[in-house]
Amino acid sequence: MQVSIRQVIKDYIGGGWGKESPDRDHFVPAFVIRGTDLDAVQSGNASVVPFRYHKESNARSRTLTPGDIVFEVSGGSKDQPVGRSLLLDVERLRRFKSAVIPASFCKKIRPDHEVVHARFLLAHFQLAWSDRRIVQWQVQSTGISNFNFEAFLDDFLIELPPLPVQQRIAGILSAYDELIENSHRRIKILEAMAHALYREWFISFRFPGHEGHPFVASSLGEIPKGWEVRTLPECVHINPRVTVPREGQKPFVPMGCLSNGLMLITDIESREGNSGAKFQNGDTLFARITPCLENGKTGFVQFLPDARAVAFGSTEFIVLRSHDLTPEYVYCLARSDEFRGVAIKSMSGATGRQRVQERCFDDIQLAQPPSEVLDQFSMAVAPSFRLIYKLHLQIENLRRTRDLLLPRLLSGQINVEVA
């Protein structure tokens, strides 16, 4: 039986938080999920969601509960259509310490759970977005894509099998979702452990054998004896020369391939030419432009087949390569608050297009450890870096498998038996 979306939902409401007020006695705290946050929240990165104080009536009417769907209705582009969606489940809501409401560019959809399973309905939204059927309700306005949501509710038809069949299909898809989310959590833990070890050894100087190790005065303050104060360009190659042939297809990394807050580089393209940043395995890609730098876009290259392979990418990358350090150290350094703070302060240019000035790196000093300490650090964290990449590949494989199953499950091509 085919039904419209309007027939299977209880209600929907637009997002938005109204004007934030300093008079917090009459306002309530809440997180706001924007369309740009949907992918991050889906993968477990709730830290990107902004926190504000809102009118109580506003927050109460818009607060999301388990089983609600956040649906993006504005802000897309030609390459990234409007219509991304996210199901808020119990586990996902537990990551927030307060109410969660959708932003003004999103809708809160509450399914009628007596006739449709929320994960089954979400699957239809996700399929329509991935195969781009969703663009027929997209309206271009002043460079921003909006969405004819009312028409979508009436015109988007879905096959609605009995609820037990929907529940079975939802269970199959949720099993893939859980495996993907578990891998994302492991990636976040591994990355956090590497950064914590970096700070412990090279910022707090609690490296193996530090007990009783003598310290000496330096321009950086007290540092371990035997460690040498050096500027960044003395021990890190900045935009090293790499030859990339113009002819033939090669891996290309746009800015959008970098994750916010993680080393992952995803959705790598293949292009001809050689214009842009050039890099190899072990290099760190550091976003030079606002707001990408502030958002934490810094990637670690390890997707190429061997040490001689080369790739190129956005002109807005600064490539950092170890000279007298190690690749893992350089990546953790580029992620550190101290390093990023210097880069952000150096930014100049027109509003909204400010860029890091490379000469700022001349002023960065660090206490270079002896080679044996660096080697110990790499031996400790390099396996985590490799496991992060392996988990990323597993996630990609799980997504491909799930996305291949999705249209077959929803169309009934795969028979779902219900006990």
C-alpha positions as CSV (number, residue, x, y, z in Angstrom):
1,M,0.0,0.0,0.0
2,Q,1.3,3.4,-0.9
3,V,0.8,6.3,1.4
4,S,2.1,9.9,1.6
5,I,4.4,11.1,4.4
6,R,1.6,13.3,5.7
7,Q,-0.5,10.2,6.4
8,V,2.1,8.5,8.6
9,I,3.3,11.4,10.8
10,K,1.6,12.9,13.9
11,D,2.9,16.4,13.5
12,Y,5.9,18.5,12.5
13,I,7.2,21.8,13.5
14,G,9.9,24.2,12.3
15,G,13.1,24.7,14.2
16,G,14.7,27.8,15.5
17,W,15.7,29.1,18.9
18,G,14.6,32.8,18.8
19,K,16.8,35.5,20.2
20,E,19.1,34.4,22.9
21,S,18.9,36.6,26.1
22,P,21.3,37.3,28.9
23,D,18.3,37.1,31.3
24,R,18.7,33.4,31.8
25,D,16.3,33.2,34.7
26,H,13.4,32.9,32.2
27,F,15.3,30.9,29.6
28,V,16.2,27.2,29.4
29,P,19.4,25.7,28.1
30,A,19.2,23.5,25.0
31,F,21.4,22.2,22.2
32,V,20.6,23.1,18.7
33,I,21.1,20.6,15.9
34,R,21.8,22.4,12.6
35,G,21.6,20.7,9.1
36,T,25.4,20.9,9.0
37,D,25.6,18.9,12.3
38,L,23.5,15.9,11.1
39,D,26.4,13.9,9.7
40,A,28.6,14.6,12.8
41,V,25.8,13.7,15.3
42,Q,25.1,10.5,13.3
43,S,28.7,9.5,13.7
44,G,28.7,10.3,17.4
45,N,30.4,13.7,17.4
46,A,27.9,15.6,19.6
47,S,30.5,18.2,20.6
48,V,29.9,20.2,17.4
49,V,26.3,21.0,18.4
50,P,26.0,24.6,19.7
51,F,24.5,25.3,23.2
52,R,22.2,28.3,23.8
53,Y,19.6,29.6,26.2
54,H,16.0,29.7,24.8
55,K,12.5,30.8,25.6
56,E,10.9,28.1,27.6
57,S,7.8,27.9,25.3
58,N,10.1,27.7,22.2
59,A,12.2,24.9,23.7
60,R,9.2,23.0,25.0
61,S,7.4,22.9,21.6
62,R,10.6,22.0,19.7
63,T,12.3,19.6,22.0
64,L,13.2,16.4,20.3
65,T,12.4,13.0,21.9
66,P,13.4,9.5,21.0
67,G,11.9,8.5,17.7
68,D,11.7,12.1,16.3
69,I,13.4,12.8,12.9
70,V,15.4,16.0,12.2
71,F,14.9,16.9,8.6
72,E,17.0,19.6,6.8
73,V,14.9,22.0,4.8
74,S,17.3,24.8,3.9
75,G,21.0,25.5,3.3
76,G,21.9,22.9,0.7
77,S,23.8,23.3,-2.5
78,K,23.9,21.9,-6.0
79,D,26.3,19.2,-5.0
80,Q,24.8,18.7,-1.5
81,P,21.0,18.7,-1.8
82,V,18.7,19.7,1.0
83,G,16.9,16.8,2.7
84,R,19.5,15.1,5.0
85,S,17.8,13.6,8.0
86,L,18.6,12.0,11.4
87,L,16.7,9.8,13.8
88,L,17.1,10.8,17.4
89,D,17.3,7.6,19.4
90,V,17.7,7.2,23.2
91,E,21.5,6.5,23.0
92,R,22.1,9.6,20.9
93,L,20.1,11.8,23.2
94,R,22.0,10.6,26.2
95,R,25.1,12.3,24.8
96,F,23.4,15.7,25.5
97,K,23.0,17.1,29.0
98,S,19.9,19.2,28.2
99,A,17.1,19.5,25.7
100,V,17.8,19.2,22.0
101,I,15.9,21.2,19.4
102,P,16.3,21.6,15.6
103,A,17.8,24.8,14.2
104,S,15.7,27.1,12.0
105,F,16.8,25.3,8.8
106,C,15.4,22.0,10.1
107,K,12.0,20.5,10.8
108,K,11.1,18.2,13.7
109,I,9.0,15.3,12.3
110,R,7.2,13.0,14.8
111,P,6.1,9.8,13.1
112,D,2.8,8.1,14.1
113,H,4.4,5.0,15.7
114,E,1.2,3.1,15.5
115,V,1.4,2.9,11.7
116,V,5.1,3.5,10.8
117,H,8.4,2.6,12.4
118,A,10.6,5.6,12.7
119,R,13.8,3.9,11.4
120,F,11.7,2.5,8.4
121,L,10.5,6.1,7.6
122,L,14.1,7.5,8.0
123,A,15.3,4.8,5.5
124,H,13.0,6.2,2.9
125,F,14.3,9.7,3.5
126,Q,17.9,8.5,3.3
127,L,17.3,6.6,0.1
128,A,15.6,9.6,-1.6
129,W,18.5,11.8,-0.6
130,S,21.2,9.3,-1.7
131,D,19.6,8.7,-5.1
132,R,18.8,12.4,-5.4
133,R,15.1,12.0,-5.9
134,I,14.8,14.6,-3.1
135,V,16.0,17.4,-5.4
136,Q,12.5,17.5,-7.1
137,W,11.3,19.4,-4.0
138,Q,14.3,21.6,-3.8
139,V,13.9,25.3,-4.6
140,Q,16.9,27.5,-5.4
141,S,16.7,31.0,-3.9
142,T,19.5,33.6,-3.8
143,G,22.2,30.9,-3.9
144,I,20.7,28.9,-1.1
145,S,18.7,25.7,-1.6
146,N,15.4,25.6,0.2
147,F,12.8,22.9,0.3
148,N,9.1,22.7,-0.5
149,F,8.3,20.8,2.6
150,E,4.5,21.0,2.3
151,A,4.5,19.5,-1.2
152,F,7.0,16.9,-0.1
153,L,4.6,15.7,2.7
154,D,1.8,15.2,0.1
155,D,3.8,14.0,-3.0
156,F,6.4,11.7,-1.6
157,L,4.8,8.3,-1.5
158,I,6.2,5.2,0.2
159,E,5.3,1.6,0.3
160,L,3.9,0.8,3.7
161,P,4.0,-2.9,4.6
162,P,2.6,-4.2,7.9
163,L,4.2,-2.8,11.0
164,P,6.0,-6.2,11.9
165,V,7.6,-6.2,8.5
166,Q,8.7,-2.5,9.0
167,Q,10.2,-3.5,12.4
168,R,12.1,-6.4,10.8
169,I,13.5,-4.1,8.1
170,A,14.4,-1.4,10.7
171,G,16.2,-4.1,12.8
172,I,18.4,-5.1,9.9
173,L,19.3,-1.5,9.1
174,S,19.8,-0.6,12.8
175,A,22.3,-3.5,13.1
176,Y,24.4,-1.9,10.4
177,D,24.0,1.5,12.0
178,E,25.1,0.2,15.4
179,L,28.3,-1.4,13.9
180,I,29.1,1.9,12.1
181,E,28.5,3.9,15.3
182,N,30.6,1.5,17.4
183,S,33.5,1.9,14.9
184,H,33.1,5.7,15.1
185,R,33.3,5.6,18.8
186,R,36.5,3.5,18.7
187,I,38.0,6.0,16.3
188,K,37.3,8.9,18.6
189,I,38.8,7.0,21.6
190,L,41.9,6.0,19.7
191,E,42.5,9.6,18.5
192,A,41.8,11.0,21.9
193,M,44.4,8.6,23.4
194,A,47.0,9.7,20.9
195,H,46.5,13.3,21.7
196,A,46.5,12.7,25.5
197,L,49.8,10.8,25.2
198,Y,51.3,13.6,23.1
199,R,50.4,16.2,25.8
200,E,51.6,14.0,28.6
201,W,55.0,13.4,27.0
202,F,55.7,16.7,25.1
203,I,53.7,19.4,26.9
204,S,53.8,18.1,30.5
205,F,57.2,16.3,30.0
206,R,56.0,13.1,31.7
207,F,57.7,10.9,29.2
208,P,59.0,7.4,30.1
209,G,61.9,7.8,32.5
210,H,61.1,11.4,33.3
211,E,61.3,10.6,37.0
212,G,64.6,12.1,38.2
213,H,65.4,13.4,34.8
214,P,67.2,16.8,35.1
215,F,65.6,20.0,33.7
216,V,67.3,23.0,32.3
217,A,66.3,26.6,31.7
218,S,65.4,27.6,28.1
219,S,63.5,30.2,26.1
220,L,60.4,28.0,26.6
221,G,61.0,27.7,30.3
222,E,62.2,24.5,32.1
223,I,62.7,21.7,29.6
224,P,64.2,18.2,30.0
225,K,68.0,18.2,29.7
226,G,69.0,16.9,26.2
227,W,65.9,18.4,24.5
228,E,66.7,21.1,22.0
229,V,64.6,24.3,21.4
230,R,64.0,24.7,17.7
231,T,61.7,26.6,15.5
232,L,59.0,24.7,13.5
233,P,60.7,25.2,10.1
234,E,63.9,23.6,11.4
235,C,62.2,20.3,12.1
236,V,59.0,20.3,9.9
237,H,58.9,20.8,6.1
238,I,56.1,23.3,5.3
239,N,54.6,22.7,1.9
240,P,57.4,20.4,0.8
241,R,58.1,20.1,-3.0
242,V,56.3,17.1,-4.5
243,T,56.1,16.3,-8.2
244,V,52.6,15.3,-9.4
245,P,52.2,14.6,-13.1
246,R,49.6,16.6,-14.9
247,E,48.4,13.7,-17.0
248,G,46.1,10.9,-15.8
249,Q,43.7,10.4,-12.9
250,K,45.1,10.9,-9.4
251,P,43.6,11.0,-5.9
252,F,42.3,14.5,-5.2
253,V,41.2,15.7,-1.7
254,P,38.9,18.7,-1.5
255,M,38.5,20.5,1.7
256,G,35.2,18.7,2.4
257,C,37.0,15.4,2.7
258,L,38.6,16.4,6.0
259,S,36.8,15.6,9.2
260,N,36.1,18.1,11.9
261,G,38.2,17.0,14.9
262,L,39.5,13.7,13.5
263,M,42.4,12.6,11.3
264,L,40.1,10.9,8.8
265,I,40.1,11.8,5.1
266,T,37.0,10.5,3.4
267,D,35.2,10.5,0.0
268,I,38.5,11.0,-1.9
269,E,38.0,12.0,-5.5
270,S,39.9,11.2,-8.7
271,R,40.9,14.0,-11.0
272,E,43.3,15.0,-13.7
273,G,45.8,17.8,-13.4
274,N,48.1,18.8,-10.6
275,S,47.0,22.2,-9.4
276,G,46.8,22.5,-5.6
277,A,48.6,21.1,-2.5
278,K,50.7,18.0,-3.1
279,F,51.3,15.3,-0.5
280,Q,52.2,11.7,0.4
281,N,51.5,9.2,3.1
282,G,52.6,10.5,6.5
283,D,51.9,14.2,5.7
284,T,49.5,16.3,7.7
285,L,46.9,18.5,5.8
286,F,46.2,21.7,7.8
287,A,43.3,23.9,6.7
288,R,44.5,27.5,6.2
289,I,41.2,29.2,5.6
290,T,38.4,30.3,7.9
291,P,36.1,28.7,9.1
292,C,37.7,25.4,8.2
293,L,40.6,25.8,10.5
294,E,38.4,26.9,13.4
295,N,36.2,23.9,12.8
296,G,39.1,21.6,13.2
297,K,39.8,20.4,9.7
298,T,43.2,18.7,9.9
299,G,43.9,15.3,8.3
300,F,46.5,12.7,8.3
301,V,47.4,11.1,5.0
302,Q,47.6,7.3,5.0
303,F,45.2,6.3,2.2
304,L,47.9,6.1,-0.6
305,P,49.1,2.6,-1.7
306,D,52.8,3.1,-0.8
307,A,55.4,5.6,0.3
308,R,56.1,6.8,-3.3
309,A,52.5,7.4,-4.3
310,V,51.4,11.1,-4.5
311,A,48.1,12.9,-4.4
312,F,46.9,16.5,-4.6
313,G,44.1,18.5,-3.1
314,S,42.7,21.9,-2.2
315,T,44.9,25.0,-2.5
316,E,43.7,25.9,1.0
317,F,45.8,23.1,2.6
318,I,49.1,23.7,4.2
319,V,51.1,20.5,4.0
320,L,53.2,19.6,7.1
321,R,55.9,16.9,6.8
322,S,58.2,15.6,9.5
323,H,61.9,16.5,9.0
324,D,63.5,15.7,12.4
325,L,60.4,14.5,14.2
326,T,57.9,11.8,13.3
327,P,54.7,11.9,11.2
328,E,52.5,11.1,14.2
329,Y,54.2,13.8,16.3
330,V,53.6,16.4,13.6
331,Y,49.9,15.5,13.3
332,C,49.4,15.7,17.1
333,L,51.3,19.0,17.1
334,A,49.1,20.4,14.4
335,R,46.0,19.4,16.4
336,S,47.3,21.1,19.6
337,D,45.6,24.2,20.9
338,E,48.9,26.0,21.1
339,F,49.7,25.4,17.4
340,R,46.2,26.2,16.2
341,G,46.1,29.4,18.3
342,V,49.2,30.8,16.6
343,A,47.8,30.0,13.2
344,I,44.4,31.5,13.9
345,K,45.9,34.7,15.3
346,S,48.0,35.1,12.0
347,M,44.9,35.0,9.8
348,S,44.4,38.0,7.5
349,G,42.3,38.9,4.5
350,A,38.7,39.8,3.7
351,T,36.0,38.9,6.2
352,G,34.9,35.3,5.7
353,R,38.0,34.5,3.5
354,Q,40.8,34.9,6.0
355,R,43.9,32.7,5.6
356,V,46.8,31.6,7.8
357,Q,50.0,33.4,7.0
358,E,52.8,30.8,6.7
359,R,55.4,33.1,8.2
360,C,53.6,32.6,11.5
361,F,55.3,29.2,11.8
362,D,58.7,30.9,12.0
363,D,57.8,32.0,15.5
364,I,56.6,28.6,16.7
365,Q,59.2,27.1,19.0
366,L,59.2,23.6,20.4
367,A,61.3,21.4,22.6
368,Q,62.5,18.7,20.2
369,P,62.9,15.4,22.1
370,P,65.8,13.0,21.5
371,S,65.2,10.5,18.7
372,E,64.7,7.6,21.2
373,V,61.8,9.4,22.8
374,L,60.3,10.2,19.4
375,D,60.7,6.6,18.3
376,Q,59.0,5.4,21.5
377,F,56.1,7.8,20.9
378,S,55.6,6.6,17.3
379,M,55.8,3.0,18.4
380,A,53.0,3.7,20.9
381,V,50.6,5.6,18.7
382,A,51.3,4.5,15.1
383,P,49.3,1.3,15.6
384,S,46.3,3.5,16.7
385,F,46.7,5.6,13.6
386,R,46.7,2.4,11.4
387,L,43.7,1.0,13.3
388,I,41.8,4.3,12.8
389,Y,42.3,3.9,9.1
390,K,41.3,0.2,9.2
391,L,38.1,1.1,11.1
392,H,37.3,3.8,8.6
393,L,37.6,1.3,5.7
394,Q,35.3,-1.1,7.7
395,I,32.8,1.8,8.1
396,E,32.9,2.5,4.4
397,N,32.3,-1.2,3.6
398,L,29.4,-1.4,6.1
399,R,27.8,1.7,4.6
400,R,28.1,0.4,1.0
401,T,26.5,-2.9,2.1
402,R,23.7,-1.2,4.0
403,D,23.1,1.2,1.1
404,L,22.9,-1.7,-1.4
405,L,20.4,-3.4,0.9
406,L,18.3,-0.3,1.5
407,P,16.4,-0.1,-1.9
408,R,15.9,-3.8,-2.0
409,L,14.5,-4.0,1.5
410,L,12.2,-1.0,0.9
411,S,10.9,-2.3,-2.4
412,G,10.3,-5.8,-1.2
413,Q,12.9,-7.4,-3.5
414,I,14.4,-9.0,-0.4
415,N,11.8,-11.1,1.3
416,V,11.7,-10.3,5.0
417,E,10.2,-13.1,7.0
418,V,8.4,-12.3,10.2
419,A,8.1,-15.0,12.8
